[in-house]
Amino acid sequence: MSFPPEFLDEIRTRVSVSSVVARSVKLQRRGREFIGLSPFTSEKTPSFTVSDQKGFYHCFSSGEHGDIFTFLMKTQSLPFPEAVEQLAEEAGLEVPKATPQEARRAERRTTLQDAVELACQFYEQKLRSPEGRKAYEYLRDRGLSDDVIKTYRLGYAPNGNSLKSKLSRDSIAEEVAIEARLLSPGQDGRSSFDFFRDRVMFPICDARGRPVAFGGRVLGDGGPKYLNSPETPLFRKGQLVYAFSQARKEASDKVEIIVAEGYMDVIALAQAGITNAVAPLGTALTETQIALLWRIAPEPILCFDGDAAGRQAALRAADRCLPMLEPGRSLRFALLPAGQDPDDLIKSDGREAMRNVLDTAIPLSDIVWRRLLEGRRIDTPERRAALEKDADDLSRMISDNSVQTQYRRLMRDRVFDLFRSQPGPAVNRAAPRRDKAPAMVQPETKSRQLDATGLRQRILLATLIAHPDLLDHVEERLGAMPFADSRLDSLRQSALMHLSQSPNLEFEGLKTHLAGLGFADELKKLLSSEVYVHAGFARPNAELQDATSGWDHTFSLCQRDDLEADVRRAADDLINEPTDSAFAVFRSLRTEGQASDDNGGD
C-alpha cells in the first residue's frame, strides 16, 4: 500500500524520532542529539545516535539508518503499512484508504504541484523583466540583496492575465490552475483571471521546499496590503510556516528558531545574516505549527512587532501553547521596542541590537505573569484572591502534570511576593490558640531568606559556568528553577543553551561567549569573591568532584527554601483564616520541613 507523501510528512511532524526510539533504547542527550546503546548489535559503548531536528537515527556499529517508520520495521519486524498505521494512531491521524479515488487524488496533487512550480518560475522571471522593474526596485530599496531575493524565490505578478496565458501555453488545464488558486474563476459569465496582480510575490513552500501557495504584497494603494492564496489540496495554512525549508539547516545547527510576524520580517532578518527565522501564515500559531517548530528547537523565540497587534499575537501564541507544554519544551518572547519591527530596528541600530533582543528573550512564564497583572488592582483581599485564583486556573490549563506543578509553584510564589511588596488594608490578625501556633515571619527575616536564596542561585550558576562538564548532571534541575532576577535568569538560559550546543566547551570559551552576549557585568559579579567566599567549590580551579557535591548540596538548600516559603505562606493563611483545613495544610508542611531537617539540612 502506498501513502500520500504529505500524510507521512504530517506523521513525522507530530511524532519525534526520540519518542519512538526511547521505548526500546535508553537515550541520553548529547548536545543537539541523543545517544544510546545500539538495538541492532551488542555493544558496551554507545554508538547509536538520534536527531529529532534531522528526523533520523544512525547506528555507527551496524550502519543502520532511518526514520520513525524504518525503526519500527527493523525493531518490531513490522511491514511498512503496519508501522504507518501504528504511528498514525499515535499522532491522532486517520490513515487514508488505498482506493482508486485516493490514487487519483495523489495524481491530482502532482499535477497541482507542477502548476504551482511553473507559476513560481514565471513570477521570478517577471521580477527581472521590464514589467517587474517597480517591484524589483521596491525590494532593493528595502535593502535586499540579489542573493536573498534568489534564496527566497521572490517574484512579481504583473497586471492582466499573463500567468493565465503562460499556463495555457504550457498545457496546464484551466481547471487545474483554478483549483491551485493561481486563477480566480470568473462569475456571471466572465472568464477566469489571474488571482495575483501587480504584487511582489512570496512563495510559500512545504517542508521539502516545494512551492504550494503564495503571498503577495500590493505595490499600489488598492486592495489588501497582503493577499495569501486560499487553502487548496496542496496548502493548509495551519500546518506550514513561511520559509521553514530555508531556515531549517541554520535553525538545526544553532538549535534556535525565530518566529517573526510576516514575510518581510523574515527576509529582513535574513538580509542581516539571521537566517533561522520563519513566520506564521496570517493567523495565530496553531498546535501543528508549534509541534513543527519543536522538532527544531525546544524553545522557539517569538519575535513580534512592538505594537498592540504584536502584543496580541504573542498573547494568542501563549494561550495556544500552554496546554501543550512538556518538560523542556516551551516558548520564549523577544520584545521589540514599541512601534518597531525587525527591519526598523536593524536599520536604526544595526544587527547587534536585533541579536541582543533575541538573546534576552523572556520565558513564557513571564508573559503569562504580565498578562495576569495587566490592568489589575490588588488593593483589597477580594481582588488579591481573584489574582491568586486566576493564576491557579491558568496553571491548570497545562496538561503535563510535572510542568503544571512547576507553574503553580512559580505563580504562587510570585503572587505571595507581590502581596508582600505592596501595602494592603489592615487585616485582623487575631486567631484562636492552637498547639504550636505559628508566628508571623518578620519582614527583615523574609528579606534575609530571599537574599540567601538569591546567593544560592548565583552559586549554582557560577559553579556550572566554571565547570561546564557538570551540564548533564545539573541541566534538568537548574533549568527548572524559578529565578527571581531576570538578568540572572537570562544568563542561566543562555549558558544552558550554548552548552547544549557545544558540549565540549571549556570555562574560558563559555565565559567569552556569554560576555559577548552582553553579560560581562553579571559574570564579573558572579565569578568573584562575593560568591567564592561562600562556595570555594565554584572556583574554576576546584576539583570537579568537589564542584559536583557542592552543587548538589546547594541545590538541596534551595529546595528547602521553597519548602520554607510554603510553610510561611501556610502560616499566614492560618492566621488570616483559622480554619481546620488551613491548620491541616500548615501542619503537613511543617512536618515535611522537620523531616527534611532530620535528613540532613544545614
C-alpha positions in Angstrom: 0.0 0.0 0.0 1.3 3.5 -0.8 0.6 6.5 1.3 0.5 10.2 0.2 3.9 11.8 0.9 2.1 14.7 2.7 0.5 12.2 5.1 3.8 10.6 6.0 5.3 14.1 6.5 2.4 15.0 8.9 3.2 11.9 11.0 6.9 12.9 11.1 5.9 16.4 12.2 3.7 15.1 15.0 5.9 12.2 16.3 9.6 12.8 17.2 12.2 10.1 16.5 13.4 10.2 20.1 10.0 9.5 21.5 9.7 6.3 19.3 13.2 5.1 19.9 13.1 5.8 23.7 10.6 3.0 24.1 13.2 0.4 23.4 16.5 2.3 23.8 17.7 4.2 26.9 18.7 7.6 25.4 20.9 10.4 26.9 21.0 13.9 25.4 24.4 15.0 24.0 24.1 18.5 22.6 21.5 18.6 19.8 21.2 14.8 19.6 20.6 11.7 21.8 22.9 8.7 22.2 22.3 5.2 23.4 23.4 1.5 23.0 22.6 0.1 19.6 19.4 -2.0 19.4 20.9 -3.8 16.4 24.2 -5.0 17.9 25.6 -6.0 21.3 27.8 -3.2 22.5 29.0 -1.6 25.7 29.9 1.8 24.3 27.1 3.9 22.8 27.3 4.3 19.1 23.6 4.8 18.3 22.5 8.4 17.7 19.1 10.1 17.3 18.4 13.5 15.9 14.9 15.0 16.1 15.9 18.0 14.2 17.1 15.9 11.2 14.4 13.3 11.7 16.5 10.2 11.7 18.6 7.7 13.7 22.0 6.3 12.8 23.9 3.3 14.2 27.6 3.5 13.7 28.2 -0.1 14.8 25.9 -1.7 12.3 25.3 1.1 9.7 21.6 1.0 10.2 19.9 4.4 9.4 16.4 5.6 9.0 13.3 7.4 10.3 10.5 6.5 12.7 8.9 4.2 10.2 12.1 2.2 9.5 12.9 2.0 13.2 9.6 0.2 13.9 10.0 -2.0 10.9 13.6 -3.0 12.0 13.0 -3.4 15.7 9.4 -4.8 15.7 9.5 -6.7 12.4 6.6 -4.7 11.1 5.7 -4.3 7.5 5.7 -0.7 6.3 1.8 -0.3 6.3 1.6 -1.5 9.9 4.3 0.8 11.0 2.5 3.7 9.4 -0.8 2.7 11.0 0.7 2.4 14.4 2.3 5.8 14.3 -0.7 7.4 12.6 -2.8 6.3 15.6 -0.3 7.8 18.0 -0.3 11.1 16.0 -4.1 11.2 16.0 -4.4 10.8 12.3 -6.7 8.7 10.2 -4.9 6.5 7.7 -6.1 7.2 4.1 -7.6 4.2 2.4 -6.0 2.6 -0.6 -8.8 3.3 -3.1 -8.9 4.3 -6.7 -10.2 7.7 -5.5 -7.1 8.1 -3.3 -4.8 7.2 -6.2 -6.5 9.8 -8.4 -6.2 12.3 -5.6 -2.4 11.7 -5.3 -2.0 12.1 -9.1 -4.0 15.3 -8.9 -1.7 16.7 -6.3 1.2 16.1 -8.5 -0.5 17.9 -11.3 -1.3 20.9 -9.0 2.3 20.9 -7.7 3.7 21.2 -11.2 1.3 24.1 -11.9 2.4 26.0 -8.8 6.1 25.4 -9.5 5.6 26.7 -13.1 3.8 29.8 -11.6 6.7 30.4 -9.2 9.2 30.3 -12.0 7.0 32.7 -14.0 6.9 35.2 -11.1 10.7 35.0 -10.6 11.3 35.8 -14.3 8.8 38.7 -14.3 10.7 40.3 -11.4 13.7 40.7 -13.6 11.8 41.9 -16.7 10.8 45.5 -17.6 7.3 44.8 -16.2 8.8 44.0 -12.8 11.1 47.0 -12.5 9.0 48.7 -9.9 8.8 45.6 -7.8 12.5 44.9 -8.1 13.3 48.5 -7.1 11.0 48.2 -4.1 12.9 45.1 -2.8 16.2 46.8 -3.4 15.0 49.9 -1.6 14.2 47.6 1.3 17.8 46.7 1.4 17.5 43.2 -0.1 20.5 41.7 -2.0 20.1 39.6 -5.2 21.2 36.6 -3.2 18.4 37.0 -0.7 15.9 37.6 -3.4 17.0 34.4 -5.1 17.1 32.3 -1.9 13.5 33.1 -1.1 12.5 33.0 -4.8 10.8 36.4 -4.7 8.9 37.4 -7.8 6.4 39.7 -9.4 2.8 39.1 -10.6 2.0 41.6 -13.4 -1.3 43.2 -14.1 -3.6 41.5 -16.5 -3.8 37.8 -17.3 -0.2 37.0 -18.3 0.1 34.0 -15.9 -3.1 32.5 -17.4 -1.7 32.8 -20.9 1.6 31.2 -19.7 -0.1 28.3 -18.1 -2.2 27.7 -21.2 0.8 27.7 -23.4 2.4 25.1 -21.1 -0.7 22.9 -21.3 -1.9 23.5 -17.7 -5.6 23.0 -17.8 -7.7 25.9 -16.6 -9.5 23.8 -14.0 -6.1 22.8 -12.5 -5.0 26.5 -12.3 -8.3 27.4 -10.6 -8.0 24.5 -8.1 -4.5 25.7 -7.2 -5.8 29.2 -6.9 -3.5 30.6 -9.4 -6.5 31.8 -11.3 -9.8 33.1 -9.9 -13.0 31.6 -11.5 -15.0 34.1 -13.5 -18.5 35.0 -12.4 -21.6 36.0 -14.2 -20.3 34.5 -17.4 -16.9 36.2 -17.3 -13.7 34.3 -17.9 -11.2 33.3 -15.2 -8.4 35.7 -14.4 -5.0 35.9 -12.6 -5.5 35.6 -8.8 -2.5 37.8 -8.0 -2.0 41.1 -9.9 0.7 43.8 -9.5 2.1 42.3 -6.4 5.5 41.3 -5.0 5.3 37.6 -4.7 6.5 35.4 -1.8 6.3 31.7 -2.5 5.1 29.6 0.4 6.8 26.2 0.4 6.2 22.9 2.1 8.8 21.2 4.4 10.6 19.8 1.3 11.0 23.3 -0.2 8.4 22.9 -2.9 6.1 25.9 -3.6 2.5 25.2 -2.7 1.0 28.7 -2.4 1.9 32.4 -2.5 1.6 35.6 -0.5 1.5 38.8 -2.5 2.2 42.4 -1.3 0.4 45.1 -3.2 2.6 47.8 -4.8 0.0 50.5 -5.2 -2.7 51.7 -2.8 -5.6 49.4 -3.8 -6.7 46.1 -2.3 -5.4 44.4 0.9 -1.7 45.1 1.6 -1.0 41.4 1.8 -3.0 38.7 -0.1 -2.5 35.0 0.6 -3.6 32.0 -1.5 -6.8 30.4 -0.2 -6.5 26.8 1.1 -6.1 24.2 -1.6 -5.4 20.4 -1.7 -1.7 21.4 -1.5 -2.0 24.2 1.1 -3.2 24.1 4.6 -2.1 27.4 6.3 -2.3 26.0 9.8 0.2 23.2 9.0 3.0 25.2 7.5 5.2 28.2 8.4 6.8 30.6 5.9 10.4 29.9 5.0 10.7 26.7 7.0 12.8 24.9 4.3 15.2 27.9 4.1 15.5 28.2 7.9 15.8 24.5 8.8 19.5 23.9 8.5 20.7 27.1 10.3 18.0 26.6 12.9 19.0 22.9 13.5 22.7 23.8 13.7 22.0 26.6 16.3 19.1 24.8 18.0 17.3 28.1 17.7 14.3 29.0 15.5 12.8 32.5 15.4 9.2 33.2 14.6 8.7 36.6 13.1 5.3 38.2 12.3 5.4 38.3 8.5 7.2 37.6 5.3 9.2 40.8 5.1 10.3 40.4 8.8 11.8 37.0 7.9 13.5 38.4 4.9 14.9 41.5 6.7 16.4 39.2 9.3 17.9 37.0 6.6 19.4 40.1 5.0 21.0 40.9 8.3 22.5 37.3 8.5 19.9 35.9 10.8 18.6 33.1 8.5 16.9 30.8 11.1 13.6 32.7 11.0 10.1 31.7 9.9 6.6 33.3 10.1 3.0 32.0 10.6 0.7 32.5 7.6 -1.5 35.3 8.6 -3.0 33.6 11.7 -2.0 32.8 15.3 0.3 29.8 15.7 -1.5 26.5 15.6 -0.7 23.4 17.6 0.6 21.8 14.4 2.9 24.7 13.7 4.2 24.7 17.3 4.9 20.9 17.1 6.8 21.6 13.8 8.9 24.3 15.5 9.7 22.0 18.5 11.2 19.5 16.1 14.0 22.1 15.5 14.4 23.8 18.9 12.9 23.2 22.4 12.2 26.9 22.9 11.3 28.8 19.7 11.7 32.5 20.0 8.6 34.5 19.1 9.6 38.0 17.8 6.6 40.1 17.1 6.3 43.8 16.3 6.4 46.2 19.3 2.8 47.4 18.8 -0.6 46.4 20.1 -1.1 43.9 17.3 2.2 42.3 18.0 1.5 42.0 21.7 -1.9 40.4 21.0 -0.2 37.9 18.7 2.2 37.0 21.4 -0.6 36.5 23.9 -2.6 34.3 21.5 0.5 32.2 21.0 0.9 31.9 24.7 -2.7 30.7 25.1 -2.3 28.2 22.4 1.0 26.8 23.7 0.1 26.4 27.4 -1.9 23.1 27.2 0.9 21.7 25.0 3.9 22.4 27.3 6.2 19.5 28.2 9.3 19.2 30.3 12.0 21.1 28.3 9.6 22.4 25.7 8.2 25.9 25.8 8.3 29.3 24.0 10.4 32.5 24.6 9.4 36.0 23.6 11.7 38.7 22.1 10.1 42.0 22.9 10.8 44.7 20.2 10.8 48.4 21.1 7.4 50.0 20.8 6.4 50.7 17.2 9.3 48.9 15.6 9.5 45.7 13.5 12.8 43.8 12.9 13.6 45.8 9.8 13.2 49.1 11.6 15.4 48.0 14.5 18.1 46.6 12.2 18.2 49.8 10.1 18.2 52.1 13.0 20.5 50.3 15.5 22.2 47.5 13.5 22.2 43.7 13.5 23.7 43.5 17.0 20.7 45.4 18.5 18.4 42.8 16.9 20.6 40.0 18.1 20.5 41.4 21.7 16.7 41.5 21.6 16.7 37.8 20.6 19.3 36.8 23.2 17.4 38.4 26.0 14.1 36.8 25.1 11.9 36.2 28.2 10.3 32.9 29.0 6.7 32.1 28.5 6.0 32.1 32.3 6.9 35.9 32.3 4.4 36.6 29.5 1.8 34.7 31.4 2.5 36.6 34.6 2.5 40.0 32.9 -0.9 39.2 31.4 -2.3 38.2 34.8 -1.2 41.6 36.2 -2.3 43.8 33.3 -4.8 46.4 34.3 -5.4 44.8 37.8 -5.7 46.4 41.2 -4.8 44.3 44.1 -5.7 46.7 46.9 -8.4 44.6 48.6 -8.5 41.0 49.9 -11.1 40.1 47.3 -9.0 41.4 44.4 -6.0 39.6 45.7 -7.9 36.4 46.0 -9.1 36.8 42.4 -5.5 37.1 41.2 -4.5 34.0 43.1 -7.4 32.1 41.7 -6.8 33.2 38.1 -3.1 32.3 38.4 -4.0 28.8 39.7 -6.7 28.3 37.0 -4.2 29.3 34.3 -1.6 26.8 35.5 -4.2 24.1 35.4 -4.6 24.6 31.7 -1.2 22.8 31.3 -1.8 19.1 30.5 1.6 17.8 31.7 1.5 17.2 35.4 5.2 18.0 36.1 5.1 21.3 34.2 1.8 22.2 35.7 3.2 21.7 39.2 6.2 23.9 38.4 3.9 26.7 37.0 1.6 26.5 40.0 4.6 26.9 42.4 6.1 29.7 40.4 2.8 31.6 40.1 2.0 31.1 43.8 5.4 32.4 44.8 5.1 35.5 42.6 1.6 36.2 44.0 3.0 35.8 47.5 6.0 38.1 46.9 3.7 40.7 45.2 1.4 40.8 48.2 4.4 41.2 50.5 5.8 44.1 48.5 2.5 46.1 48.3 0.7 47.5 51.3 -2.9 46.5 51.7 -5.7 47.2 54.1 -5.4 46.3 57.7 -6.3 42.7 58.5 -7.4 41.4 61.8 -4.5 39.2 62.9 -6.3 37.7 65.9 -6.6 33.9 65.8 -7.5 31.2 68.3 -4.7 29.5 70.1 -3.6 26.1 68.7 -0.8 23.8 69.6 2.5 25.2 68.4 0.7 28.2 66.8 2.9 29.7 64.0 4.4 33.1 64.5 4.5 35.7 61.7 7.8 36.0 59.8 9.1 39.5 60.3 9.9 41.5 57.1 13.6 41.6 57.8 13.7 37.8 58.3 11.9 37.4 55.0 14.4 39.7 53.3 17.3 37.7 54.7 15.7 34.5 53.4 15.2 36.0 49.9 18.8 37.2 49.9 20.0 33.6 50.9 18.0 32.1 48.1 19.5 34.6 45.6 23.0 33.8 46.7 22.5 30.1 46.4 21.2 30.5 42.9 24.2 32.5 42.0 26.4 29.8 43.5 24.7 27.2 41.3 25.1 29.2 38.1 28.7 30.2 38.9 29.6 26.6 39.5 28.2 25.4 36.2 30.0 28.2 34.2 33.3 27.4 35.9 32.8 23.6 35.4 30.9 23.1 32.1 31.4 19.3 32.5 28.6 19.5 35.1 26.0 20.1 32.4 24.5 16.6 32.2 24.4 16.3 36.0 22.6 19.7 36.6 20.9 20.7 33.4 17.4 19.5 34.2 17.3 20.7 37.8 18.9 24.1 37.1 16.7 24.7 34.0 13.5 24.1 36.1 14.4 26.5 38.9 12.4 29.8 39.1 14.9 32.7 39.1 13.6 36.0 40.5 16.4 38.0 39.0 15.5 38.5 35.3 19.1 39.1 34.2 20.4 36.1 36.1 17.6 34.1 34.5 18.6 35.2 31.0 22.3 34.4 31.8 21.2 30.9 33.0 19.2 30.2 29.9 22.0 31.4 27.6 24.6 29.3 29.4 22.4 26.2 29.3 21.6 26.7 25.6 25.2 27.3 24.5 26.5 24.3 26.5 23.9 22.0 24.9 25.0 23.2 21.5 28.7 22.9 22.4 29.0 20.1 24.9 32.9 20.0 24.8 33.2 23.7 25.7 35.6 24.7 28.5 35.3 27.5 31.0 37.1 30.3 29.2 35.3 29.6 25.9 31.9 29.7 27.7 32.8 32.9 29.6 33.9 34.6 26.4 30.7 33.7 24.6 28.4 34.8 27.4 30.3 38.1 27.7 29.8 38.6 24.0 26.1 38.3 24.6 26.1 41.3 26.9 26.5 39.5 30.3 30.0 40.9 31.1 28.8 42.8 34.2 26.8 39.8 35.5 29.8 37.5 35.0 32.1 39.9 36.8 29.9 39.8 39.9 29.2 36.1 39.6 32.8 34.9 39.2 34.2 36.8 42.1 35.0 36.6 45.8 31.4 37.6 46.5 30.4 34.1 45.6 33.7 32.2 46.2 33.8 33.3 49.8 30.7 31.2 50.4 31.5 28.4 48.0 35.1 27.6 47.2 34.0 24.7 45.0 32.6 27.2 42.5 36.1 28.4 41.6 37.3 27.3 38.2 40.4 25.6 39.7 38.3 23.5 42.1 38.1 19.7 41.6 35.2 18.5 39.6 34.2 16.1 42.3 34.1 18.9 44.9 32.1 21.1 42.5 29.6 18.3 41.9 29.0 17.6 45.6 28.9 21.3 46.4 26.4 22.0 43.7 24.2 19.1 44.9 24.2 20.4 48.5 23.4 24.0 47.5 20.6 22.8 45.3 19.1 20.8 48.3 19.3 24.1 50.3 17.3 25.8 47.6 14.7 23.1 47.8 14.5 23.8 51.5 14.0 27.5 50.8 11.0 26.6 48.6 9.6 24.4 51.4 10.1 27.1 54.0 8.3 29.6 51.8 5.4 27.2 51.6 5.4 26.9 55.4 5.4 30.7 55.8 2.6 31.1 53.4 0.6 28.4 55.2 1.3 30.1 58.5 -0.1 33.4 57.2 -3.1 31.7 55.7 -3.8 30.1 59.1 -3.6 33.4 60.9 -5.7 35.2 58.4 -8.3 32.5 58.1 -8.0 30.0 61.1 -9.9 27.0 59.6 -9.3 23.3 60.2 -8.2 22.9 56.6 -5.7 25.7 56.8 -4.3 24.2 60.0 -4.0 20.8 58.3 -2.1 22.3 55.4 0.3 24.1 57.8 0.8 21.0 60.0 1.6 18.8 56.9 4.1 21.3 55.5 5.7 21.8 58.9 6.1 18.0 59.3 7.7 17.8 55.9 10.1 20.6 56.8 11.0 18.8 60.1 11.7 15.6 58.2 13.9 17.5 55.8 15.9 18.8 58.8 16.2 15.3 60.3 17.6 14.1 56.9 20.5 16.5 56.8 19.5 20.1 56.4 22.1 22.9 57.1 
